[in-house]
Structure formats: C-alpha cells, structure tokens
C-alpha cells in the first residue's frame, strides 16, 4: 500500500477523533460549532489538491464517455 494512502487514512482518523471530541464536549455556541463543521472539511481538503497529482482520466477505468472517448 502506498505511503500516501496510509497518510490520508491516518489523517482522516485523526480528524474523525477530533470531531468526536469536539461534538461531545460542545458547551455553548451552537452556531459557531455548526459554522466550524461546515467550513472545516473544504478548507482541510484544499491543501491536498496542491500536493496530490490530479488523476489521468484517460487511463482510469470507466472514464470513457461521449465527451471523453477511450
């Protein structure tokens, strides 16, 4: 298994554990909590687009269509 896959899985596990702790011990401002979990996923995933290569759709299985012939 590639190291990048293991890294992504471990990062997701840490993020999930942090989410569980945050939701369990939330005390006061519900609006702030909802805003945080609404904006956190896109902002945490954005840096991965800079590091990880984009998939080559011409070589991916099942990527053929009318707009993208094989």
Backbone as CSV, one residue per row, in Angstrom:
resi,resn,N_x,N_y,N_z,CA_x,CA_y,CA_z,C_x,C_y,C_z
1,UNK,0.857,-1.172,0.000,0.000,0.000,0.000,0.903,1.234,0.000
2,UNK,0.608,2.202,-0.849,1.457,3.397,-0.913,1.416,4.204,0.390
3,UNK,2.523,4.851,0.669,2.624,5.668,1.880,1.613,6.805,1.872
4,UNK,1.319,7.359,0.702,0.345,8.451,0.632,-1.044,7.983,1.058
5,UNK,-1.398,6.757,0.727,-2.695,6.215,1.133,-2.769,6.046,2.637
6,UNK,-1.715,5.520,3.222,-1.663,5.346,4.674,-1.743,6.700,5.373
7,UNK,-1.056,7.688,4.830,-1.078,9.030,5.411,-2.474,9.631,5.371
8,UNK,-3.164,9.474,4.257,-4.519,10.013,4.126,-5.469,9.321,5.102
9,UNK,-5.348,8.009,5.234,-6.217,7.268,6.147,-5.955,7.683,7.592
10,UNK,-4.692,7.828,7.970,-4.369,8.255,9.337,-4.840,9.686,9.600
11,UNK,-4.708,10.572,8.624,-5.194,11.943,8.792,-6.711,11.961,8.959
12,UNK,-7.407,11.121,8.215,-8.860,11.038,8.351,-9.255,10.499,9.725
13,UNK,-8.484,9.549,10.237,-8.775,9.007,11.563,-8.583,10.064,12.646
14,UNK,-7.526,10.856,12.525,-7.284,11.926,13.495,-8.376,12.984,13.405
15,UNK,-8.764,13.341,12.199,-9.834,14.333,12.024,-11.154,13.812,12.596
16,UNK,-11.422,12.543,12.411,-12.646,11.953,12.940,-12.633,11.941,14.470
17,UNK,-11.494,11.607,15.055,-11.375,11.612,16.520,-11.542,13.033,17.071
18,UNK,-10.959,13.996,16.394,-11.109,15.392,16.828,-12.566,15.834,16.729
19,UNK,-13.236,15.422,15.663,-14.650,15.749,15.508,-15.470,15.145,16.650
20,UNK,-15.191,13.888,16.991,-15.935,13.245,18.078,-15.720,13.976,19.400
21,UNK,-14.495,14.364,19.677,-14.219,15.103,20.915,-14.910,16.458,20.910
22,UNK,-14.857,17.140,19.786,-15.474,18.466,19.706,-16.987,18.392,19.876
23,UNK,-17.606,17.415,19.249,-19.062,17.316,19.361,-19.498,16.817,20.731
24,UNK,-18.666,16.033,21.371,-19.020,15.509,22.691,-18.945,16.585,23.767
25,UNK,-17.940,17.439,23.683,-17.713,18.424,24.735,-18.152,19.833,24.360
26,UNK,-18.981,19.964,23.321,-19.502,21.269,22.927,-20.343,21.818,24.076
27,UNK,-20.053,23.038,24.504,-20.731,23.586,25.668,-21.727,24.682,25.332
28,UNK,-21.332,25.664,24.509,-22.183,26.844,24.436,-22.647,27.184,23.018
29,UNK,-21.821,27.809,22.234,-22.246,28.444,20.994,-22.486,27.420,19.875
30,UNK,-23.736,27.049,19.675,-24.091,26.060,18.663,-23.882,26.601,17.255
31,UNK,-24.157,27.875,17.036,-23.986,28.467,15.707,-22.511,28.425,15.298
32,UNK,-21.632,28.730,16.224,-20.198,28.670,15.932,-19.760,27.241,15.623
33,UNK,-20.298,26.291,16.364,-19.955,24.885,16.129,-20.422,24.429,14.745
34,UNK,-21.633,24.787,14.362,-22.154,24.422,13.039,-21.332,25.100,11.944
35,UNK,-20.959,26.347,12.145,-20.123,27.048,11.163,-18.763,26.379,11.037
36,UNK,-18.221,25.918,12.138,-16.909,25.258,12.108,-16.971,23.944,11.341
37,UNK,-17.996,23.127,11.597,-18.017,21.851,10.887,-18.519,21.990,9.462
38,UNK,-19.060,23.139,9.110,-19.440,23.387,7.717,-18.238,23.846,6.892
39,UNK,-17.363,24.639,7.483,-16.222,25.185,6.740,-14.949,24.360,6.886
40,UNK,-14.844,23.540,7.898,-13.604,22.790,8.123,-13.306,21.757,7.028
41,UNK,-14.258,20.941,6.587,-13.903,19.936,5.570,-13.355,20.518,4.261
42,UNK,-13.996,21.520,3.654,-13.423,22.043,2.410,-12.059,22.702,2.616
43,UNK,-11.904,23.407,3.723,-10.630,24.088,3.946,-9.518,23.107,4.294
44,UNK,-9.855,21.978,4.895,-8.818,20.997,5.204,-8.478,20.142,3.989
45,UNK,-9.394,20.016,3.040,-9.128,19.218,1.848,-8.423,20.017,0.761
46,UNK,-8.504,21.326,0.805,-7.897,22.156,-0.238,-6.393,21.979,-0.377
47,UNK,-5.627,21.899,0.710,-4.178,21.709,0.540,-3.815,20.399,-0.156
48,UNK,-4.648,19.380,-0.037,-4.337,18.114,-0.698,-4.350,18.256,-2.217
49,UNK,-5.121,19.195,-2.735,-5.144,19.424,-4.175,-3.818,19.990,-4.660
50,UNK,-3.080,20.653,-3.782,-1.777,21.188,-4.160,-0.697,20.118,-4.123
51,UNK,-0.868,19.110,-3.278,0.162,18.098,-3.077,-0.062,16.870,-3.941
52,UNK,-1.304,16.405,-4.006,-1.592,15.176,-4.733,-1.767,15.453,-6.219
53,UNK,-1.301,14.545,-7.057,-1.470,14.752,-8.504,-2.922,14.547,-8.921
54,UNK,-3.330,15.226,-9.958,-4.668,15.040,-10.496,-4.721,13.709,-11.231
55,UNK,-5.838,13.021,-11.166,-5.932,11.729,-11.860,-5.938,11.917,-13.370
56,UNK,-5.357,10.977,-14.062,-5.362,10.983,-15.518,-6.630,10.270,-15.969
57,UNK,-7.638,11.030,-16.365,-8.926,10.447,-16.712,-8.874,9.580,-17.956
58,UNK,-7.881,9.781,-18.791,-7.766,8.962,-19.999,-7.339,7.541,-19.676
59,UNK,-6.733,7.312,-18.532,-6.252,5.982,-18.167,-7.072,5.333,-17.061
60,UNK,-8.001,6.053,-16.484,-8.817,5.494,-15.410,-9.864,4.560,-15.995
61,UNK,-10.100,3.428,-15.343,-11.151,2.541,-15.854,-12.516,3.181,-15.702
62,UNK,-13.331,3.044,-16.700,-14.678,3.596,-16.660,-14.742,5.076,-16.964
63,UNK,-13.650,5.674,-17.439,-13.642,7.108,-17.700,-14.112,7.453,-19.108
64,UNK,-14.383,6.469,-19.915,-14.797,6.722,-21.287,-16.249,7.186,-21.322
65,UNK,-16.520,8.164,-22.141,-17.870,8.667,-22.323,-17.949,9.315,-23.709
66,UNK,-19.086,9.938,-23.989,-19.223,10.608,-25.273,-18.273,11.792,-25.377
67,UNK,-18.102,12.508,-24.283,-17.213,13.676,-24.300,-15.750,13.304,-24.187
68,UNK,-15.470,12.137,-23.597,-14.093,11.700,-23.394,-13.948,10.279,-23.926
69,UNK,-13.697,10.127,-25.242,-13.598,8.782,-25.796,-12.342,8.070,-25.313
70,UNK,-12.369,6.771,-25.399,-11.232,5.958,-24.939,-10.054,6.050,-25.893
